Amino acid sequence: MNDKKYQKKIIANDQQGLAMISALLNSSKVKVSDMKYLPSNKIFLLSVKRSKIEEEKNSEEINSICRVDFVSKVKSKNIDQKNQNLILELIAIDYLKNKENFEINLIFKNNAHIALSTETIDVTLEDQTEIKNNEDTR
């Protein structure tokens, strides 16, 4: 029998796709050091530890990468970027249409958020590795 496990990859190009990624990332944890903006590539990356809520036994955790493409500007509020070990809890991802651009908002607990200015909605969530019960990556 083939017991191959495939990792999830979701690509969002519209409001519904972004809502699905937001739901999957609800209550996920991310370290400040695990968020990167690559201005020359117009990419914003964050490595998160999330619960596998899509599985029946959602106590499993998995490392996932959330990638936002075509990002021209990043603004943050209430995040101490000097504290690289600070762990934030992501509540939701939302967006606003702003003239011809979009503003994708990463909303964290304790009134912290990151606003990403983008040309279009292009967000990818890709699972990496499952976290064993005794493994503490954060």
C-alpha positions in Angstrom: 0.0 0.0 0.0 1.2 3.5 -0.8 1.3 5.7 2.3 2.8 8.7 0.6 1.7 12.0 2.3 1.5 15.1 0.1 2.0 18.6 1.4 -0.7 21.1 0.9 -0.2 24.1 -1.4 -2.9 26.7 -1.8 -2.6 29.7 -4.2 -5.0 32.6 -3.7 -5.7 35.1 -6.4 -9.1 36.4 -5.1 -11.1 37.1 -2.0 -12.3 33.5 -1.5 -8.8 32.0 -1.8 -7.4 34.6 0.6 -10.2 33.8 3.0 -9.3 30.1 2.9 -5.6 30.8 3.6 -6.7 33.2 6.4 -8.8 30.5 8.0 -6.0 27.9 7.8 -3.5 30.4 9.4 -5.9 31.5 12.2 -4.0 31.2 15.5 -0.7 30.3 13.8 2.5 31.4 15.5 5.3 33.3 13.7 8.6 34.7 15.0 9.6 38.2 14.0 12.8 36.7 12.6 10.8 34.4 10.4 9.2 37.3 8.4 11.2 38.6 5.5 10.5 41.3 2.8 12.6 40.9 -0.3 12.1 44.3 -2.0 14.2 43.5 -5.1 12.0 40.4 -5.7 8.8 42.1 -4.5 8.1 39.1 -2.2 7.0 39.0 1.5 7.6 35.7 3.2 6.6 34.4 6.6 7.3 31.0 8.1 4.5 29.9 10.5 3.7 27.1 12.8 0.0 26.3 12.4 -2.5 23.7 13.5 -3.8 21.4 10.8 -7.4 22.4 11.2 -8.3 20.8 7.9 -7.6 17.3 9.4 -10.0 15.5 11.7 -7.3 15.3 14.4 -6.4 19.0 14.3 -3.9 18.7 17.2 -1.1 18.1 14.7 1.1 21.1 13.9 2.9 21.8 10.7 5.4 24.4 9.5 4.1 26.3 6.5 5.4 29.2 4.3 3.1 32.0 3.4 4.3 33.9 0.4 2.9 37.2 -1.0 4.1 38.3 -4.4 4.1 41.7 -6.2 4.7 43.6 -2.9 5.8 47.1 -3.4 5.7 48.4 0.2 5.5 47.0 3.7 4.3 48.8 6.8 4.0 47.4 10.3 2.4 48.7 13.5 2.9 47.6 17.1 5.6 45.1 16.2 9.0 45.3 17.9 11.3 44.4 15.0 14.4 44.6 17.1 13.1 41.6 19.2 13.8 38.9 16.7 12.5 36.2 19.2 9.1 37.8 19.6 6.4 35.4 18.7 3.2 36.8 17.2 -0.2 35.1 16.8 -1.8 35.6 13.4 -5.6 36.2 13.7 -6.5 36.9 10.1 -5.5 38.0 6.6 -7.7 40.6 4.9 -7.4 43.1 2.1 -8.6 46.5 0.8 -8.7 47.7 -2.7 -6.8 51.0 -2.8 -7.2 52.8 -6.1 -5.4 50.5 -8.6 -3.5 48.6 -5.9 -4.4 46.2 -3.0 -3.4 46.4 0.6 -3.2 42.9 2.2 -3.3 43.1 6.0 -1.8 40.5 8.3 -3.7 41.0 11.6 -2.0 39.7 14.8 -3.1 39.5 18.4 -2.5 42.6 20.6 -3.3 45.1 17.9 -0.2 44.4 15.8 -0.5 44.3 12.0 1.5 44.4 8.8 0.2 46.1 5.7 1.5 44.9 2.3 0.9 47.1 -0.8 0.5 44.9 -3.8 -0.4 45.1 -7.5 -2.6 42.1 -7.3 -3.7 39.3 -4.9 -1.1 36.6 -5.2 -0.7 34.7 -2.0 0.6 31.1 -1.6 0.4 28.9 1.5 2.7 25.8 1.2 3.1 23.2 4.0 6.7 22.2 4.7 7.1 19.6 7.5 4.9 18.2 10.2 6.0 19.0 13.8 6.5 16.0 16.1 4.9 16.2 19.5 8.3 16.5 21.3 9.7 18.9 18.7 9.6 22.6 19.7 10.6 24.9 16.8 9.4 28.1 18.3 
